[in-house]
């Protein structure tokens, strides 16, 4: 038996190789091949339980399936003479178990519900992997934050020195952002985790199948109920790719900072050699290539999302072959985002920060001018806009001391500030970056107490997120073990 077993009934065999390749999904199917074996096992257990196939058949076919589960899928199943891996695996089973057994596996289903189920199974795993990597990254950020609540550094707006903050506050800001990326992926996961199997082409089947049973075997808590929707829906994939894209936009910002911070004129951080490259001509160079590649990959992930979205836009119900073309985009999005998170965690964990350089920059550019303006309001009875203008005017004159402030105050209010009791000592205290940070105790702010409170909240959130991922992993592993046990029992029946 040669050629595609699906085609040979209805269609003539000959076609240009270019067309065969054009239609094939084999490359991407490697991503979902093992999921297909699990889907086959669940489907066959159901066919057996419902009496749709004989025990002889189910046990002979199960032997092939468990064999592939344990030893891998033979390379011959990936031959492009088969349109896709579903046909390749079915052909292998028929070749091994005979047509009278193997030829019955595809009863009551279609490749449409089969592939949708495979994608959801694989995506579920990849999302969990990505969540685990995100936990690692978030933990690293929290560790750096925990050790640096006294590390004063400049904060920027418009990339200009703005106000002093701490490295802890900075790292916590990224942890919050990645925490939301985590939430978005969990949210997508909930809708990925529904089972389309049994929808067949789109109208289900006349065989007395049990969809809830197969869903349970595969660890799905719910069905993707309407069978027409179930085979054509890919919004779960769009959502995941969108979450990956947003995550990468966070990631590329972090990379941008690391690139900037590691340059000689900033020198806030030294990245470990493992994450850097050198130049083929300039022997002195150490370049932050990993962060640059990662910032660049944001384009690939965003592009994959747009490609996926554009593929499904305007498709009528139900299955259309266009859908096949969405799978590689989804794979790119989840794979690239996953790799980035994993690598970023290592890049941060091995980075060396330079508190002296940060401290030296913290007070530059009149970064504590706001504190001085606040002092004038609090202690000398000025309106904030008045004090803002006075300090601004002094900055414009190029120095912020008692003389320049008095001069500015006369210009703006008609009287000096020394007349109101302002001293050079009070000015200097207000301009100290350490003081500036210490008074910013509002919830979420950079003062050490506020940072300690944030750390506590975020560590607790991390703990809950860790428990969620662990539970989900456990739930899936238990379902899989139970399913395999049933499969092995079927084989044992035959012996
Ligand atoms: N390889 C196909 C895909 O990825 C499987 C479904 C094929 N269905 C069909 N009606 N040709 O979408």
Boltz pocket constraint, residues with backbone or C-beta under 6 A from the ligand:
constraints:
  - pocket:
      binder: B
      contacts: [[A, 25], [A, 83], [A, 84], [A, 111], [A, 112], [A, 115], [A, 319], [A, 320], [A, 321], [A, 323], [A, 324], [A, 327]]
      max_distance: 6.0
